[in-house]
Amino acid sequence: MLPAYITHSDCARHEMGADHPECPERLGAINDMLLTKGLLDYMHAYDAPLATPAQLAHAHSSLYVSELMAASPAQGYYKVDPDTDKNPFTMTAAQRAAGSAVLATDLVLGGEAPSAFCCVRPPGHHAQRDAAMGFCFFNNVAVGIRHALSEHGLQRVALIDFDVHHGNGSEDIFRGDERVLMCSIFEQGIYPFTGESALGPNMVNVGLPSRSGSDLFREAVTAHWLPGLQAFRPELIYVSAGFDGHREDDMGNLGLVEADYEWVTRQIMAVARQHCQGRVISCLEGGYVLSPLARSVAAHVKVLIGAD
């Protein structure tokens, strides 16, 4: 039984114009690095399916889903917010990205894969219940989590978000949902300028100052995330895996390195082995400079699949 690697060529057809940081080349850089490191030899590759409207409606309003799907350009771009555009292939890519989390959930909970990495785009953690923003259209992890809760009957699911930006969309969707514990670390004072005040008791939000570096990041995980996770005893863990906190990525300024992503994944896997049979589903979020993105994903995936 091999860990799952879920992706699709449709995810590379979505693009938002020349020089946009959330570019198709991100997926190619990751795939090439995982191939070079030999990590794909330890994984079973799956094509991401299209999430159905019913699956999307677990995390988003049906009206939002239908309106977003309908507003697709025949050519060129359609602007959703100041830094988020659609091209003619965006909605297919977004459905694949959300569908990857659904498939990963079915595989892991069905005993067909011990863990999964969803190498997809567009990302999702800024997508709110009724709004697209921040390069995100559907909240991929939220769709997967709600699928686990509604279709598989889970009662306790944890969401870990270590993107440099606060996952405001995920918090919007899950605030007050006692079945979900969301733990996030993000840089203070940058987009989307949220997270300082948690929206519910099921949120463990840790904002870090600029240039915090490895020590403060690891201290925050140890002091805040791990006690919360131990008390919650999750049956399944999802990860919003954003790598834009790397010191070579100018989207943020936390100053992290590959070793930090390897370390935090070890902490997540230790909790997973203790409480949920090692079941972890990771979905790609941010990370926009190709080399550090690919290196960081490889460090994360190596631990996720037990190839270290």
C-alpha atoms as one frame of an Amber mdcrd trajectory, in Angstrom:
protein
   0.000   0.000   0.000   1.719   3.154  -1.235   1.046   6.791  -0.327  -0.977
   8.638  -2.952   0.367  11.343  -5.252  -2.624  13.126  -6.798  -2.329  15.652
  -9.599  -3.674  16.377 -13.105  -2.435  18.074 -16.243  -5.565  20.273 -16.241
  -4.161  22.071 -13.199  -1.398  23.506 -15.402  -3.871  24.963 -17.916  -5.121
  27.589 -15.498  -2.973  30.715 -15.646  -3.465  34.360 -14.766  -1.128  36.137
 -17.153   2.568  36.663 -17.652   4.616  37.126 -14.479   1.791  36.140 -12.138
   3.434  34.354  -9.181   0.809  31.575  -9.018   1.981  30.062 -12.280   1.656
  26.636 -13.943   5.401  26.059 -13.678   5.015  25.513  -9.935   3.660  22.009
 -10.476   6.353  21.080 -12.978   9.102  22.193 -10.620   7.654  20.097  -7.800
   7.147  17.023  -9.956  10.680  17.246 -11.360  12.176  17.548  -7.869  10.193
  14.609  -6.484  11.234  12.576  -9.519  14.899  13.543  -9.151  14.860  12.692
  -5.433  13.306   9.307  -6.209  10.299  10.049  -3.996   7.749   9.259  -6.682
   9.056   5.682  -6.658   7.482   5.356  -3.195   4.074   6.739  -4.247   1.133
   5.675  -6.371   0.066   8.340  -8.879  -3.608   9.178  -9.358  -5.383  11.631
 -11.636  -7.403  14.172  -9.696 -11.114  13.838 -10.507 -13.513  16.728 -10.977
 -15.236  17.645  -7.724 -18.991  17.526  -8.180 -21.262  20.490  -7.364 -22.606
  18.485  -4.410 -19.095  17.919  -3.057 -18.210  21.590  -3.470 -21.429  22.566
  -1.692 -20.218  20.837   1.464 -17.829  23.789   1.911 -19.383  26.525  -0.239
 -22.897  27.804  -0.828 -24.612  26.291  -3.856 -25.279  29.775  -5.209 -21.595
  30.682  -5.002 -20.588  27.467  -6.785 -23.092  27.965  -9.616 -22.268  31.645
 -10.104 -18.513  31.026 -10.065 -18.824  28.182 -12.573 -20.987  30.307 -14.872
 -18.610  33.286 -14.960 -15.933  31.688 -17.151 -14.495  33.558 -20.138 -14.469
  31.971 -23.585 -11.072  33.594 -24.074  -8.770  35.943 -22.209  -9.298  36.631
 -18.521 -12.117  37.364 -16.117 -11.072  39.230 -12.953 -12.416  37.806  -9.701
 -10.471  40.074  -7.355  -7.488  42.410  -7.832  -4.935  39.574  -7.963  -7.106
  36.609  -8.996  -8.192  35.954 -12.584  -9.881  33.175 -14.514  -8.951  31.934
 -17.946 -11.114  29.472 -19.954  -9.547  26.501 -18.129  -9.643  27.822 -14.563
 -12.859  26.185 -13.411 -11.779  22.770 -14.642  -8.466  23.171 -12.802 -10.267
  24.349  -9.660 -12.627  21.378  -9.771  -9.633  19.042 -10.156  -7.852  20.670
  -7.210 -10.888  20.259  -4.956 -11.506  16.783  -6.365  -7.987  15.752  -5.397
  -8.848  16.288  -1.729 -12.015  14.216  -2.118 -10.116  11.367  -3.781  -7.344
  11.556  -1.168  -9.979  11.299   1.573 -11.559   8.234   0.000  -8.190   6.545
  -0.548  -6.854   7.180   2.950 -10.055   6.399   4.829 -10.720   3.430   2.558
  -7.373   1.902   3.505  -5.958   2.163  -0.019  -3.240   4.697   0.907  -1.646
   5.540   4.260  -1.239   9.212   3.345  -1.584  11.504   0.334  -0.025  14.571
  -1.244  -2.192  16.611  -3.603   0.072  18.420  -6.067  -2.590  20.704  -7.502
  -3.453  24.290  -8.239  -5.182  26.695  -7.903  -4.643  26.744  -4.141  -7.605
  27.008  -1.818  -7.153  28.268   1.731  -8.225  31.868   1.040 -11.495  30.789
  -0.609 -14.341  31.562   1.779 -17.775  29.999   1.831 -19.113  32.636  -0.577
 -16.045  34.343  -2.029 -12.961  33.669  -4.146  -9.806  35.595  -3.297  -6.044
  35.386  -3.015  -5.486  33.119  -6.054  -8.131  30.694  -4.630 -11.528  29.657
  -6.025 -12.612  26.554  -4.097 -11.253  25.694  -0.670  -9.680  22.341  -1.502
  -8.939  21.134   2.033 -12.334  22.293   3.255 -14.051  20.276   0.537 -11.999
  17.239   1.560 -12.659  17.698   5.270 -16.390  18.127   4.838 -16.377  14.999
   2.652 -14.669  13.093   5.468 -17.234  14.353   7.970 -20.372  13.870   5.896
 -19.556  10.796   3.816 -17.200   8.879   6.109 -18.728   9.802   9.441 -15.614
  11.186  11.137 -16.135  13.272  14.265 -12.719  14.891  14.818 -10.576  16.233
  11.974  -7.565  18.521  12.345  -6.419  21.078   9.792  -2.803  22.277   9.945
  -1.935  25.387   7.924   1.690  26.550   7.756   1.395  28.873   4.756   2.945
  32.292   5.375  -0.513  33.825   4.841  -3.397  33.205   7.217  -5.959  30.746
   5.857  -8.888  33.115   6.280 -11.127  31.103   3.970 -10.664  27.925   5.966
 -11.335  29.800   9.194 -14.489  31.305   7.676 -15.782  27.865   6.692 -14.899
  26.021   9.910 -15.343  28.625  12.644 -17.494  27.203  15.401 -17.473  23.687
  13.927 -16.427  21.632  16.944 -15.632  18.652  14.704 -12.670  20.543  13.193
  -9.603  21.891  14.982  -7.677  24.366  12.814  -4.073  25.149  13.776  -2.328
  27.864  11.786   0.905  29.799  11.864   1.279  32.852   9.633   3.167  36.115
   9.335   1.550  39.085  11.037   0.615  42.200   9.112   0.491  40.758   5.594
  -2.306  39.609   3.299  -5.109  38.855   4.071  -4.614  40.877   7.294  -6.641
  38.432   9.386  -6.016  35.777  12.015  -4.952  37.870  14.977  -8.350  37.349
  16.596  -9.588  33.779  16.262 -13.171  33.471  15.042 -13.996  30.470  17.201
 -12.781  28.270  20.055 -11.750  25.605  17.548  -9.050  27.867  16.094  -5.407
  27.868  17.227  -4.040  30.934  15.442  -0.410  31.934  15.917   0.727  35.095
  14.183   4.503  35.506  14.047   6.408  38.732  13.459   8.440  39.275  10.326
  11.873  37.593  10.304  10.883  35.185  13.087  13.047  32.406  11.683  13.250
  28.756  12.616  13.412  29.028  16.399  10.225  31.050  16.895   8.370  28.939
  14.333   9.299  25.715  16.109   8.546  27.193  19.525   5.067  28.193  18.337
   4.325  24.705  17.024   5.538  23.103  20.237   3.773  25.508  22.606   0.462
  25.993  20.785  -0.253  23.382  18.107   0.919  20.195  19.778  -1.010  20.576
  23.074  -4.167  21.404  21.129  -3.764  18.431  18.833  -3.061  16.068  21.712
  -6.210  17.179  23.521  -8.318  16.993  20.349  -7.161  13.478  19.318  -7.895
  13.815  15.586  -9.098  10.873  13.532  -7.541  12.375  10.392  -5.183  15.302
   9.719  -5.209  17.581   6.680  -2.389  19.985   5.875  -2.670  23.250   3.963
   0.923  23.027   2.827   2.166  26.464   1.869   5.903  26.991   1.413   5.983
  30.768   0.902   7.446  31.260   4.371  10.801  30.153   2.929  13.522  32.779
   3.224  14.018  32.778  -0.575  10.318  33.499  -1.281   9.475  37.193  -1.392
   5.750  36.636  -0.743   6.554  36.696   2.955   9.377  37.237   5.364   9.296
  34.527   8.017  12.753  33.243   7.101  12.059  29.506   7.133  14.157  26.850
   5.358  13.607  23.310   4.098  14.634  21.855   7.453  11.708  23.644   9.103
   9.194  22.047   6.754  10.795  18.673   7.373  10.671  19.265  11.140   7.033
  20.399  11.266   5.995  17.439   9.126   7.692  15.127  11.645   5.617  16.685
  14.420   2.427  16.250  12.410   3.244  12.632  11.593   4.014  11.850  15.240
   0.546  13.100  16.243  -0.996  11.175  13.347   0.684   7.926  14.360  -0.508
   8.363  17.927  -4.125   9.253  17.211  -5.179   8.454  13.633  -3.178   5.526
  12.298  -0.748   7.875  10.533  -3.466   9.218   8.229  -2.431  12.601   6.807
  -3.615  14.352   3.640  -1.520  17.286   2.430  -2.697  19.780  -0.194  -0.406
  22.312  -1.859  -1.110  25.954  -1.098   1.506  28.703  -1.552   5.152  28.836
  -2.540   6.041  30.965  -5.545   9.783  30.881  -6.156  10.316  27.619  -7.970
  13.567  26.309  -6.531  12.817  26.767  -2.802   9.253  25.612  -3.425  10.400
  22.355  -5.007  13.064  21.739  -2.361  10.647  22.422   0.477   7.933  20.188
  -0.942  10.479  17.381  -1.291  11.476  17.793   2.366   7.810  17.698   3.384
   6.839  14.742   1.191   9.870  12.683   2.250   8.597  12.662   5.831   4.916
  12.444   4.868   5.451   9.166   3.010   8.054   7.723   5.394  10.873   7.709
   2.834  13.385   9.418   5.113
